[in-house]
Amino acid sequence: MWKKIVTVIAVILLVAGIGLFSFPIVSNFIGTQISKGETERFDRRLESVVEDKTFDEALSDGEIDEEGCPVDENGKRKSDTPLIFKPDLDRLYKDSKSYNEELKSRQSSLLVDTYSYEQPSLNLRDYGISDGIYGYVSAESIGMKLPVYLGANNSNMSYGAAHLTYTSLPIGGESTNSVLAGHTGYVGRIFFDNLRNLKIGDEIKLRNFWDTLSYRVAETKVCKPEESQDVFLQEDKDILTMITCIGNSEGGFDRYYVICERIKSSNNTE
């Protein structure tokens, strides 16, 4: 009898041990698949941009639901991939450009504390975009591909990379610095965990609604939380900066910066 009990207990402990060992592997795999699905859905949306009407017009005509997904005459979804509309994207691009231009004269007065980063630079719902994704950032050398959300708040950083408000929106251009923050060591998801494996010269791609921008890692550094000068614009430079936390020797956290400069090509318009 006792032998059977001991055997059952041993099996339970074995299964539990396997579960504990495999949890990080399984959860990270699931997290990676979630990010992959979000970025693939972003690409699918760009393949079928509606040219001749806005989100509000399509909603009023009963062609989509509140989330932008196409519906039939009975209001039943025909697809779970939301549509996007060219007039709305044109307006978003214009407003993004204006936002970046305004930063060139006002950034230092707007970045007054850490809370400045949290509210989205623009409300994407005003442009018919309900999932909050502005694009995605990828680095083939470290297997990274993450959606980019506007506003570096806890909610957005639980789903991907977060754009720091009052830094340049990620559309490129002279005297811009788009800053993205991401978690490291977040249970169940791999975000910027592998950022420290990037090497000088590695290529980073930033996909938005209008273009794919290419950057190259120019510098990496560790800074104290209060040493934030690298989030500011640099005249005539087109920069992508990625930040994550890194443990220090005092039981706290410093910041790990990856600073990338735009790869210029003959067909760059920005």
SEDRENTI-49453 format. One record per residue (C-alpha): x, y, z; residue number from 1; chain; residue in one letter. Coordinates in steps of 0.25 Angstrom, whole numbers, plus 5000, padded with zeros to 4 digits. Example, Ala and Ser with C-alpha at 12.3 -4.5 7.8 and 13.67 -1.06 7.14 Angstrom:
REM residues 2
((5049,4982,5031),1,"A","a") ((5055,4996,5029),2,"A","s") 
***
This chain:
REM residues 270
((5000,5000,5000),1,"A","m") ((5011,5010,5004),2,"A","w") ((5019,5006,4992),3,"A","k") ((5007,5010,4983),4,"A","k") ((5005,5023,4990),5,"A","i") ((5020,5026,4989),6,"A","v") ((5020,5023,4974),7,"A","t") ((5008,5032,4972),8,"A","v") ((5015,5044,4980),9,"A","i") ((5027,5041,4972),10,"A","a") ((5020,5042,4959),11,"A","v") ((5012,5055,4963),12,"A","i") ((5026,5061,4967),13,"A","l") ((5032,5057,4954),14,"A","l") ((5020,5063,4946),15,"A","v") ((5021,5076,4954),16,"A","a") ((5036,5077,4952),17,"A","g") ((5034,5075,4937),18,"A","i") ((5023,5086,4937),19,"A","g") ((5032,5096,4945),20,"A","l") ((5044,5093,4936),21,"A","f") ((5036,5095,4923),22,"A","s") ((5027,5107,4927),23,"A","f") ((5037,5117,4923),24,"A","p") ((5039,5110,4910),25,"A","i") ((5025,5108,4907),26,"A","v") ((5020,5122,4911),27,"A","s") ((5031,5129,4903),28,"A","n") ((5028,5121,4891),29,"A","f") ((5013,5125,4893),30,"A","i") ((5017,5140,4895),31,"A","g") ((5026,5139,4882),32,"A","t") ((5014,5134,4874),33,"A","q") ((5005,5145,4879),34,"A","i") ((5015,5155,4875),35,"A","s") ((5016,5148,4861),36,"A","k") ((5001,5148,4859),37,"A","g") ((5000,5163,4862),38,"A","e") ((5011,5167,4853),39,"A","t") ((5005,5157,4842),40,"A","e") ((4992,5163,4844),41,"A","r") ((4998,5177,4842),42,"A","f") ((5004,5173,4829),43,"A","d") ((4990,5167,4824),44,"A","r") ((4983,5180,4827),45,"A","r") ((4993,5187,4818),46,"A","l") ((4990,5178,4807),47,"A","e") ((4975,5182,4806),48,"A","s") ((4975,5197,4809),49,"A","v") ((4961,5203,4805),50,"A","v") ((4964,5214,4796),51,"A","e") ((4950,5221,4794),52,"A","d") ((4945,5224,4808),53,"A","k") ((4948,5226,4823),54,"A","t") ((4946,5218,4835),55,"A","f") ((4934,5226,4839),56,"A","d") ((4927,5225,4825),57,"A","e") ((4929,5210,4825),58,"A","a") ((4923,5209,4839),59,"A","l") ((4911,5218,4835),60,"A","s") ((4909,5209,4823),61,"A","d") ((4909,5196,4831),62,"A","g") ((4921,5190,4824),63,"A","e") ((4929,5189,4837),64,"A","i") ((4927,5188,4852),65,"A","d") ((4933,5197,4863),66,"A","e") ((4946,5190,4863),67,"A","e") ((4947,5192,4848),68,"A","g") ((4945,5177,4844),69,"A","c") ((4936,5175,4831),70,"A","p") ((4922,5170,4833),71,"A","v") ((4911,5164,4825),72,"A","d") ((4897,5170,4824),73,"A","e") ((4893,5164,4837),74,"A","n") ((4905,5170,4844),75,"A","g") ((4912,5157,4845),76,"A","k") ((4927,5157,4844),77,"A","r") ((4933,5152,4831),78,"A","k") ((4947,5154,4836),79,"A","s") ((4954,5157,4849),80,"A","d") ((4965,5165,4842),81,"A","t") ((4961,5180,4843),82,"A","p") ((4961,5189,4830),83,"A","l") ((4969,5202,4829),84,"A","i") ((4965,5213,4820),85,"A","f") ((4974,5222,4812),86,"A","k") ((4968,5235,4815),87,"A","p") ((4970,5232,4830),88,"A","d") ((4984,5228,4827),89,"A","l") ((4987,5240,4819),90,"A","d") ((4982,5249,4831),91,"A","r") ((4990,5240,4841),92,"A","l") ((5003,5242,4833),93,"A","y") ((5001,5257,4832),94,"A","k") ((4998,5258,4847),95,"A","d") ((5010,5250,4850),96,"A","s") ((5019,5259,4842),97,"A","k") ((5013,5271,4849),98,"A","s") ((5016,5265,4862),99,"A","y") ((5030,5262,4859),100,"A","n") ((5032,5276,4854),101,"A","e") ((5027,5282,4866),102,"A","e") ((5036,5274,4875),103,"A","l") ((5048,5281,4868),104,"A","k") ((5045,5294,4876),105,"A","s") ((5038,5288,4888),106,"A","r") ((5043,5275,4892),107,"A","q") ((5051,5279,4904),108,"A","s") ((5039,5287,4910),109,"A","s") ((5030,5275,4908),110,"A","l") ((5039,5264,4914),111,"A","l") ((5037,5268,4928),112,"A","v") ((5036,5255,4936),113,"A","d") ((5034,5240,4934),114,"A","t") ((5019,5242,4933),115,"A","y") ((5021,5250,4920),116,"A","s") ((5024,5237,4913),117,"A","y") ((5011,5230,4916),118,"A","e") ((5000,5236,4908),119,"A","q") ((4999,5233,4894),120,"A","p") ((5005,5243,4884),121,"A","s") ((4992,5242,4876),122,"A","l") ((4979,5234,4878),123,"A","n") ((4979,5224,4867),124,"A","l") ((4964,5222,4869),125,"A","r") ((4963,5235,4862),126,"A","d") ((4968,5229,4850),127,"A","y") ((4960,5216,4850),128,"A","g") ((4971,5208,4856),129,"A","i") ((4965,5200,4868),130,"A","s") ((4977,5191,4872),131,"A","d") ((4986,5203,4876),132,"A","g") ((4998,5197,4867),133,"A","i") ((5006,5207,4859),134,"A","y") ((5015,5197,4853),135,"A","g") ((5026,5187,4857),136,"A","y") ((5041,5187,4860),137,"A","v") ((5049,5175,4856),138,"A","s") ((5063,5170,4857),139,"A","a") ((5067,5157,4850),140,"A","e") ((5080,5155,4857),141,"A","s") ((5073,5153,4870),142,"A","i") ((5060,5148,4865),143,"A","g") ((5052,5160,4870),144,"A","m") ((5039,5164,4864),145,"A","k") ((5030,5173,4872),146,"A","l") ((5017,5182,4870),147,"A","p") ((5019,5196,4874),148,"A","v") ((5009,5203,4882),149,"A","y") ((5008,5218,4885),150,"A","l") ((5010,5222,4899),151,"A","g") ((5020,5215,4909),152,"A","a") ((5010,5212,4919),153,"A","n") ((5009,5198,4927),154,"A","n") ((4997,5193,4918),155,"A","s") ((5005,5195,4905),156,"A","n") ((5018,5190,4910),157,"A","m") ((5010,5177,4914),158,"A","s") ((5008,5174,4899),159,"A","y") ((5020,5179,4891),160,"A","g") ((5030,5191,4889),161,"A","a") ((5024,5204,4894),162,"A","a") ((5027,5218,4887),163,"A","h") ((5031,5228,4897),164,"A","l") ((5022,5240,4896),165,"A","t") ((5029,5254,4892),166,"A","y") ((5040,5246,4884),167,"A","t") ((5038,5245,4869),168,"A","s") ((5027,5237,4864),169,"A","l") ((5034,5225,4856),170,"A","p") ((5033,5230,4842),171,"A","i") ((5047,5235,4840),172,"A","g") ((5052,5248,4835),173,"A","g") ((5063,5258,4838),174,"A","e") ((5065,5262,4853),175,"A","s") ((5057,5251,4858),176,"A","t") ((5059,5241,4869),177,"A","n") ((5048,5231,4871),178,"A","s") ((5050,5224,4885),179,"A","v") ((5044,5210,4888),180,"A","l") ((5044,5204,4902),181,"A","a") ((5042,5189,4905),182,"A","g") ((5042,5180,4916),183,"A","h") ((5053,5170,4920),184,"A","t") ((5049,5157,4928),185,"A","g") ((5034,5159,4927),186,"A","y") ((5028,5145,4930),187,"A","v") ((5022,5138,4918),188,"A","g") ((5027,5148,4907),189,"A","r") ((5040,5151,4901),190,"A","i") ((5041,5166,4898),191,"A","f") ((5054,5173,4899),192,"A","f") ((5061,5162,4906),193,"A","d") ((5071,5159,4895),194,"A","n") ((5074,5174,4892),195,"A","l") ((5088,5172,4899),196,"A","r") ((5092,5162,4888),197,"A","n") ((5091,5173,4877),198,"A","l") ((5104,5176,4871),199,"A","k") ((5109,5189,4865),200,"A","i") ((5105,5189,4850),201,"A","g") ((5093,5179,4852),202,"A","d") ((5081,5184,4844),203,"A","e") ((5068,5188,4850),204,"A","i") ((5055,5189,4842),205,"A","k") ((5044,5198,4846),206,"A","l") ((5030,5196,4839),207,"A","r") ((5019,5206,4839),208,"A","n") ((5007,5208,4831),209,"A","f") ((5015,5215,4819),210,"A","w") ((5029,5209,4819),211,"A","d") ((5039,5200,4824),212,"A","t") ((5051,5208,4830),213,"A","l") ((5064,5202,4831),214,"A","s") ((5074,5205,4843),215,"A","y") ((5088,5200,4847),216,"A","r") ((5092,5199,4861),217,"A","v") ((5102,5210,4864),218,"A","a") ((5104,5210,4879),219,"A","e") ((5100,5202,4891),220,"A","t") ((5102,5207,4906),221,"A","k") ((5097,5206,4920),222,"A","v") ((5092,5218,4927),223,"A","c") ((5086,5222,4940),224,"A","k") ((5071,5224,4940),225,"A","p") ((5073,5239,4941),226,"A","e") ((5083,5240,4930),227,"A","e") ((5073,5241,4919),228,"A","s") ((5080,5251,4909),229,"A","q") ((5079,5240,4898),230,"A","d") ((5064,5241,4896),231,"A","v") ((5066,5255,4891),232,"A","f") ((5067,5259,4876),233,"A","l") ((5080,5261,4869),234,"A","q") ((5081,5271,4858),235,"A","e") ((5081,5265,4844),236,"A","d") ((5081,5251,4849),237,"A","k") ((5070,5240,4847),238,"A","d") ((5071,5231,4860),239,"A","i") ((5064,5220,4866),240,"A","l") ((5067,5217,4880),241,"A","t") ((5062,5205,4888),242,"A","m") ((5063,5204,4903),243,"A","i") ((5061,5193,4913),244,"A","t") ((5064,5191,4928),245,"A","c") ((5077,5184,4932),246,"A","i") ((5081,5180,4947),247,"A","g") ((5092,5187,4954),248,"A","n") ((5101,5182,4965),249,"A","s") ((5093,5190,4975),250,"A","e") ((5080,5182,4974),251,"A","g") ((5074,5192,4965),252,"A","g") ((5072,5195,4950),253,"A","f") ((5080,5203,4940),254,"A","d") ((5076,5205,4926),255,"A","r") ((5082,5199,4914),256,"A","y") ((5081,5207,4901),257,"A","y") ((5083,5202,4887),258,"A","v") ((5084,5215,4878),259,"A","i") ((5082,5212,4863),260,"A","c") ((5084,5222,4851),261,"A","e") ((5076,5221,4838),262,"A","r") ((5082,5214,4826),263,"A","i") ((5081,5224,4815),264,"A","k") ((5078,5219,4801),265,"A","s") ((5076,5226,4788),266,"A","s") ((5061,5225,4788),267,"A","n") ((5060,5231,4802),268,"A","n") ((5050,5242,4802),269,"A","t") ((5052,5246,4817),270,"A","e") 
***
